[in-house]
Amino acid sequence: MTTTYSRLRLILGDQLNARHSWFKEQDANTLYVIAELHQEAQYVVHHVQKVCAFFAAMQQFAQALSTAGFQVLHLTLDDTQDAVDLAQLVSDLINKYQIQQFEYQLPDEYRLRKQLADVRAQLTIASQAVSSEHFFLTDDELPQYFSANKAHRLEAFYRKMRKRFQILMDDDSQPEGGQWNFDANNRNKLKAADLSTVPAPLLFANDVSDILARLKRHNITTLGRDEPQLLWPVNRQQAKQLLDYFCHYCLPHFGTFQDAMTRHLNAPLDNRQWSLFHSRLSFALNTKMISPQQVIHQVLATFRAQSAVNTIDIAQVEGFIRQILGWREFVRGMYWANMPDYAKRNALLAQQELPAWFWNGNTQMNCLQHAITQSLDYAYAHHIQRLMLTGNFCLLSGISPDQVDAWYLGIYIDALEWVEMPNTRGMSQFADGGLVGSKAYAAGGNYVNKMTDYCGDCHYQVTHITEPNACPLNALYWRFMHQHQEVLNSNPRNAFVYANWKKKTAAQQQAILDRAEQCLTEIETL
């Protein structure tokens, strides 16, 4: 005979928050459900490590709740294969367990929030949607900071957040260290002498062989390199270990080199170039295994403890906090202010197909080859690799933002639509027309040469523009700026660019545009 429960509480794969108020007390009549779904494994082609990490973390969370005395139903793809979607699964469980009240935490993705709202509308039993209790700003507070179809800027928002939550503040209104932003200190290139300071990444060895077999059994299409021993954290304890490691080994140099990239730290048994000084906490944060408040608290505590010996300066700490308190909360606010229309924005009318080599890394452009191969190997790239390498190429080439979104959403372990789309369609591709970013983040080969050591042994010459061996980014950059001059010329930051373009003769301009068209025509073999 099936045990019945009066209340069902649904926990999604990115809601693994052990500190949620749901878990302050136990109730034998409440059933917690954590379910693997074909719907979630297949709405986009995901990196295999991403699917494994989510499924492993969900299983670990279910086990932790069960051990703590909660009534938990953990369902795998084997158990949910007959449910066409989440709505049917919820309906089936309500009927099976004679549920009288259905509850869930508000999803962070629009499609899931709408789907569960539609489920609620059809129910004849009581239902409730509650906060996930994770972010600094609640859902109800977002409209106080963000409006639809209005350009907002990170810096203004970030200062408001610093003041409100009194983080890195000397008093109620003045920033610690005398300035709000140390971004100018965060743009250093790794030199040969710096390479020895890069720590080896902390890697875990979570056995996901059963999950890999399950994905194969259910014909789930994935991308990237599979790893039976998953290196990513899949429970709160591992997430805390990763945070401890970051604070001790990476934070002292994080800000200085947060934009840097290198090709010289990829020894087979000691690959450090994919991780550098980055925390790699984004998956743990976005699944809510660890909270942004805890992360910032520990970073600040480490900074205060080291201040006497001055091993960590404020530029390292501010650069990190800006990402968590500032950017992460900012893109979430922009997402919810502008969805669902935001997903259709294509201000630059980009329509080009994403090259096939984005799925295998087989390109002669060294910077793209490194960024894409790393992404396929680890389901990870840091923010500048995403923005200024893969993102920049897509922007300059006019790749359809729908295809760019799908690639970013699938390949990165931390990618959920609320954080991916404003970063990609907004910041990276300028497809929102400037709602998220004040300018298009377009760059030629000179930027790559300035911030990396990729250009030294590249097939293409970074200093050439129109020659057959010229770096494709150079001509593509000028084509992009020329093509979108009407949109971009109004930004004073582009005045110098257009002044230089106008200095070129008509013949020089045409030669550059011809080289760019050649690159687009031959995009699959670049």
C-alpha positions in Angstrom: 0.0 0.0 0.0 1.3 3.4 -1.0 2.1 5.8 1.9 0.1 9.0 1.6 1.2 12.6 2.5 -0.7 15.8 2.9 1.9 18.0 1.3 4.3 17.7 -1.6 7.3 20.1 -1.9 9.1 20.1 -5.2 12.9 20.8 -5.2 14.4 21.7 -8.6 18.0 20.8 -9.5 19.2 24.3 -8.8 17.5 24.6 -5.5 19.8 22.6 -3.3 19.8 25.1 -0.4 20.1 23.3 2.9 19.6 26.5 4.8 16.1 27.1 3.3 13.4 27.7 5.9 11.6 24.5 4.6 14.2 22.5 6.5 14.0 24.2 9.9 11.6 21.5 11.1 10.5 18.1 10.0 7.0 17.0 9.2 6.2 13.4 8.5 3.3 14.4 6.3 5.5 16.4 3.9 7.1 14.6 1.0 10.1 16.3 -0.7 10.6 15.4 -4.4 13.8 15.8 -6.3 13.5 14.4 -9.8 15.7 13.9 -12.9 13.7 14.8 -15.9 14.1 14.2 -19.6 12.6 17.6 -20.1 15.5 19.2 -18.2 18.2 17.0 -19.8 17.1 17.7 -23.3 15.7 21.3 -23.6 19.2 22.2 -24.9 22.2 20.0 -25.7 24.1 20.1 -22.4 27.7 19.4 -21.6 27.9 15.8 -20.2 29.7 17.0 -17.1 26.9 19.6 -16.5 24.2 16.9 -16.5 26.3 14.6 -14.4 27.0 17.4 -11.9 23.4 18.4 -11.6 22.2 14.8 -11.2 24.9 13.9 -8.7 24.3 17.0 -6.6 20.5 16.3 -6.6 21.2 12.8 -5.4 23.6 14.0 -2.7 21.0 16.5 -1.5 18.3 14.0 -1.4 20.5 11.6 0.6 21.4 14.5 3.0 17.7 15.4 3.6 16.8 11.7 4.1 19.6 11.3 6.6 18.4 14.4 8.5 15.0 12.7 8.9 12.9 14.2 6.0 10.6 12.2 3.8 12.4 12.4 0.4 11.5 10.9 -3.0 14.5 11.0 -5.3 13.5 10.0 -8.9 16.0 9.2 -11.6 15.4 9.2 -15.4 14.5 5.5 -15.0 11.6 6.5 -12.7 10.4 9.5 -14.7 10.7 8.2 -18.2 7.0 8.0 -18.7 6.3 11.6 -17.7 6.3 13.8 -20.8 7.2 16.8 -18.7 7.3 18.3 -15.2 3.6 19.1 -15.2 2.7 15.5 -15.8 5.1 14.3 -13.1 3.6 16.7 -10.6 0.1 15.6 -11.5 1.0 11.9 -11.2 2.6 12.4 -7.8 -0.3 14.4 -6.4 -2.7 11.6 -7.4 -0.4 8.7 -6.3 0.3 10.1 -2.8 -3.2 11.8 -2.3 -1.5 15.2 -1.9 -3.7 18.0 -0.4 -1.2 20.9 -0.8 1.5 21.4 -3.5 4.5 23.8 -2.8 7.6 24.8 -4.7 10.3 27.4 -4.6 10.1 30.0 -7.3 12.3 28.9 -10.3 15.0 31.2 -11.5 14.2 30.5 -15.1 11.2 32.0 -16.9 10.2 28.8 -18.7 10.0 26.8 -15.5 8.3 29.5 -13.5 5.7 29.8 -16.2 5.3 26.0 -16.4 4.8 25.7 -12.7 2.4 28.7 -12.6 0.4 26.9 -15.3 0.4 23.7 -13.1 -0.9 25.7 -10.2 -3.7 27.2 -12.3 -5.0 23.7 -13.1 -4.8 22.3 -9.6 -7.9 21.8 -7.5 -5.8 21.5 -4.3 -4.1 24.3 -2.3 -0.7 25.4 -3.6 2.0 27.9 -2.8 5.1 29.3 -4.4 7.8 30.5 -2.0 11.2 32.3 -2.3 14.3 30.3 -2.9 15.9 32.4 -0.1 19.2 32.6 -1.9 19.9 36.0 -3.5 20.6 39.3 -1.8 17.5 40.8 -3.5 14.2 39.1 -3.2 11.9 38.7 -6.2 9.6 41.4 -4.7 12.5 43.9 -4.5 13.7 43.6 -8.1 11.2 46.1 -9.5 12.7 48.7 -7.1 16.0 48.4 -9.0 15.0 47.4 -12.6 12.5 48.4 -15.2 11.6 46.7 -18.4 13.1 48.1 -21.7 15.3 50.5 -19.8 19.1 50.5 -19.8 20.6 50.0 -16.4 24.3 50.1 -15.6 26.2 47.8 -13.3 28.3 50.5 -11.6 25.2 52.4 -10.2 23.5 49.2 -9.1 26.7 47.9 -7.5 27.2 51.1 -5.4 23.6 50.8 -4.2 24.2 47.2 -3.2 27.4 48.1 -1.4 25.7 50.8 0.6 22.6 48.8 1.4 24.4 45.7 2.6 27.3 47.6 4.0 30.0 45.6 2.2 33.4 47.1 1.8 32.2 50.4 3.3 34.0 52.7 5.6 30.7 54.2 6.8 27.2 54.4 5.4 28.3 56.2 2.2 32.0 56.0 1.6 33.7 53.0 0.0 36.5 51.3 1.7 39.9 52.1 0.1 38.7 55.4 -1.2 37.1 54.2 -4.4 34.3 52.0 -5.5 36.0 50.1 -8.3 39.5 48.8 -8.7 38.8 47.4 -12.2 41.9 49.2 -13.6 44.0 46.9 -11.3 42.3 43.8 -12.7 43.6 43.8 -16.3 47.1 42.4 -16.0 48.6 39.9 -18.4 50.4 36.8 -17.0 54.1 37.1 -17.6 56.6 34.3 -17.5 57.6 35.2 -13.9 53.9 35.0 -12.8 53.3 31.5 -14.0 54.8 29.8 -11.0 52.4 31.6 -8.7 49.3 30.0 -10.3 48.0 27.3 -7.9 46.9 23.8 -9.0 43.1 23.6 -9.0 41.3 21.8 -6.2 39.7 18.8 -8.0 37.2 16.3 -6.6 36.7 12.8 -7.8 32.9 12.1 -7.6 32.0 8.8 -9.2 29.3 9.5 -11.8 29.7 6.3 -13.8 26.1 5.2 -12.9 24.8 8.6 -14.2 26.8 8.3 -17.5 25.3 4.8 -18.0 21.8 6.2 -17.3 22.3 9.0 -19.8 23.4 6.5 -22.4 20.5 4.2 -21.6 18.0 7.0 -22.1 19.7 8.3 -25.3 20.4 11.8 -23.8 22.4 13.7 -26.3 25.3 15.6 -24.7 28.5 17.4 -25.7 32.0 17.7 -24.3 34.3 15.2 -22.6 32.8 12.8 -20.2 34.6 12.0 -16.9 33.6 9.1 -14.8 35.3 10.9 -11.9 33.7 14.3 -11.8 36.0 17.1 -10.7 33.2 19.5 -9.7 31.7 19.9 -6.2 28.4 18.0 -5.7 27.5 18.7 -2.1 27.7 21.6 0.4 30.8 20.1 2.1 32.8 20.1 -1.2 31.5 23.6 -2.1 32.9 24.9 1.3 36.2 23.1 0.6 36.4 24.9 -2.8 35.6 28.2 -1.1 38.3 27.6 1.5 40.8 26.7 -1.2 40.0 29.9 -3.2 40.4 32.1 -0.2 43.7 30.6 0.8 45.4 30.0 -2.5 43.7 32.1 -5.3 42.3 35.2 -3.7 45.7 36.9 -3.1 46.2 37.3 -6.9 42.6 37.0 -8.2 41.9 40.6 -9.0 45.3 41.2 -10.6 44.9 38.4 -13.1 41.2 37.9 -13.3 41.1 38.9 -17.0 44.4 37.0 -18.0 44.7 33.9 -20.2 47.7 31.7 -21.0 48.7 28.6 -23.0 51.8 27.8 -20.9 50.3 25.9 -18.0 48.8 22.8 -19.6 51.1 20.0 -18.5 49.2 16.7 -18.8 49.3 16.0 -15.1 49.4 19.6 -14.0 46.9 21.6 -16.0 46.5 25.0 -14.3 45.8 27.3 -17.3 42.0 26.5 -17.3 41.5 27.5 -13.7 44.3 30.1 -12.9 43.2 32.1 -9.8 39.4 31.8 -10.4 37.2 30.4 -7.6 35.1 28.1 -9.9 32.3 28.5 -7.4 29.7 29.4 -9.9 28.2 25.9 -10.2 28.0 25.6 -6.4 26.4 29.0 -6.2 23.9 28.6 -9.0 22.7 25.3 -7.6 22.4 27.0 -4.2 24.6 24.5 -2.4 26.4 27.6 -1.1 25.1 31.1 -0.7 26.5 34.4 -2.0 26.3 35.8 1.5 28.5 33.0 2.8 31.0 33.4 0.0 31.3 37.2 0.5 31.5 36.8 4.3 34.4 34.3 4.0 36.2 36.4 1.4 36.0 39.4 3.6 37.0 37.5 6.7 40.1 36.2 4.9 40.9 39.7 3.8 40.6 41.1 7.3 42.7 38.3 8.8 45.5 39.0 6.2 45.4 42.8 6.4 48.1 42.9 9.1 50.6 41.2 6.9 49.2 42.7 3.7 49.1 39.5 1.7 45.8 40.4 0.1 45.1 43.9 -1.0 41.6 45.4 -1.5 41.8 45.3 -5.3 41.7 41.4 -5.2 38.7 41.4 -2.9 36.7 44.2 -4.5 37.2 42.6 -8.0 35.7 39.3 -6.7 32.9 40.9 -4.7 31.9 43.0 -7.7 31.2 39.7 -9.6 29.0 38.3 -6.8 27.3 41.2 -5.2 27.3 43.3 -8.3 27.2 41.4 -11.6 25.4 38.3 -10.5 22.5 40.2 -8.9 22.5 42.7 -11.7 22.0 40.2 -14.6 19.3 38.4 -12.6 17.4 41.7 -12.2 17.8 42.5 -15.9 16.6 39.0 -16.8 13.4 39.2 -14.8 12.7 42.9 -15.8 12.7 42.0 -19.5 11.5 38.4 -19.9 10.0 36.9 -22.0 10.6 39.4 -24.7 14.4 39.6 -23.9 14.8 36.1 -25.4 13.8 37.5 -28.8 16.0 40.6 -28.9 18.3 40.8 -31.9 19.1 44.5 -32.2 22.0 44.0 -34.7 19.9 41.6 -36.8 22.6 38.9 -36.6 21.8 35.8 -38.6 25.0 33.9 -39.4 25.3 30.2 -38.5 27.5 29.2 -35.6 30.6 27.4 -37.1 30.7 23.7 -36.6 34.1 24.0 -34.9 32.4 25.6 -31.9 31.4 22.0 -31.1 34.8 20.4 -31.5 37.5 23.2 -31.2 39.0 22.4 -34.7 40.0 26.0 -35.7 43.3 27.5 -36.7 42.7 30.5 -34.5 44.7 29.7 -31.4 42.7 31.8 -29.0 39.4 30.2 -30.1 40.9 26.8 -30.2 42.1 27.1 -26.6 38.9 28.6 -25.3 36.6 26.1 -27.0 38.7 23.0 -26.3 38.9 24.0 -22.6 35.2 24.5 -22.5 34.6 21.0 -24.1 37.1 19.4 -21.7 36.0 21.1 -18.4 32.5 22.6 -19.1 34.2 25.8 -17.9 35.8 29.0 -19.1 36.3 32.2 -17.1 34.3 35.4 -17.9 36.9 37.0 -20.2 37.3 33.8 -22.3 33.5 33.8 -22.7 33.1 37.5 -23.4 36.2 38.5 -25.3 37.2 35.2 -27.1 34.2 33.1 -28.1 31.7 35.9 -27.5 33.7 38.5 -29.4 34.1 36.2 -32.4 30.3 35.6 -32.5 29.7 39.3 -32.2 32.1 40.3 -35.0 30.8 37.5 -37.3 27.1 38.3 -36.8 26.2 34.9 -35.4 22.5 34.5 -34.6 22.0 35.2 -30.9 19.6 32.2 -30.6 22.5 29.9 -31.6 25.0 31.7 -29.3 22.5 31.4 -26.4 22.0 27.7 -27.0 25.8 27.1 -27.2 26.6 29.0 -24.0 23.5 27.6 -22.2 24.6 24.0 -23.0 28.3 24.0 -22.7 29.0 25.6 -19.3 28.4 23.8 -16.1 27.1 27.0 -14.4 24.8 28.0 -17.2 21.2 28.6 -16.3 19.1 30.9 -18.5 18.7 33.7 -15.9 22.5 34.2 -15.8 23.5 33.0 -19.2 21.1 35.1 -21.4 21.9 38.6 -20.1 25.6 37.8 -20.3 25.3 36.4 -23.8 22.5 38.1 -25.6 23.1 41.3 -23.6 26.7 41.9 -22.6 28.4 39.7 -25.2 26.3 40.1 -28.3 24.7 43.5 -27.8 21.5 42.0 -29.1 19.5 43.8 -26.5 20.6 47.1 -28.0 22.4 48.3 -24.9 20.1 47.4 -22.0 22.8 45.5 -20.1 26.0 47.0 -21.5 26.8 50.6 -22.6 28.8 49.5 -25.6 29.4 46.5 -27.8 32.4 44.5 -26.5 34.1 44.2 -29.9 37.8 43.8 -30.2 40.4 42.9 -32.8 43.4 40.8 -32.4 45.3 43.4 -30.5 43.2 42.8 -27.4 43.9 39.1 -27.5 47.6 39.8 -27.9 47.6 42.3 -25.0 45.8 39.9 -22.6 47.1 36.5 -23.6 50.1 34.7 -25.0 48.0 32.8 -27.7 49.1 34.9 -30.6 52.8 33.9 -30.6 52.3 30.5 -32.2 49.0 31.1 -34.0 48.5 30.1 -37.6 47.5 33.8 -38.2 49.5 36.9 -37.8 47.9 39.3 -35.3 49.6 42.4 -36.7 48.2 41.8 -40.3 44.8 42.9 -41.4 44.2 42.2 -45.1 46.9 39.6 -45.9 45.8 35.9 -46.4 47.4 35.0 -43.1 46.0 38.0 -41.2 44.2 37.4 -37.9 40.5 37.1 -38.9 39.5 39.2 -35.9 41.1 42.3 -37.3 39.2 42.6 -40.5 36.0 41.3 -38.9 36.3 44.0 -36.2 36.5 46.8 -38.7 33.6 45.3 -40.7 31.5 45.1 -37.6 32.2 48.7 -36.6 31.6 49.9 -40.2 28.4 47.9 -40.6 26.9 49.1 -37.3 28.2 52.7 -37.4 24.7 54.2 -37.1 24.1 52.3 -33.8 27.6 52.5 -32.3 28.7 56.0 -33.3 26.6 57.7 -30.7 28.8 56.2 -27.9 31.6 58.7 -27.2 33.9 55.7 -26.4 33.8 54.8 -30.1 34.8 58.2 -31.4 38.5 57.4 -31.6 37.7 54.1 -33.5 35.6 55.9 -36.1 38.2 58.7 -36.5 40.8 56.0 -37.3 38.5 54.3 -39.8 37.9 57.6 -41.6 41.6 58.2 -41.9 41.9 55.1 -44.1 41.5 55.6 -47.8 38.6 54.2 -49.6 40.8 51.5 -51.1 42.2 50.5 -47.7 38.7 50.3 -46.3 37.5 48.2 -49.2 40.5 45.8 -48.8 39.6 45.3 -45.1 35.9 44.7 -45.9 36.9 42.3 -48.6 39.1 40.3 -46.2 36.3 40.3 -43.7 33.8 38.9 -46.3 36.3 36.2 -47.2 36.6 35.2 -43.6 32.8 34.9 -43.3 32.6 33.0 -46.5 35.3 30.6 -45.3 34.2 30.7 -41.6 34.0 26.9 -41.3 37.7 26.5 -42.2 39.2 29.5 -40.2 
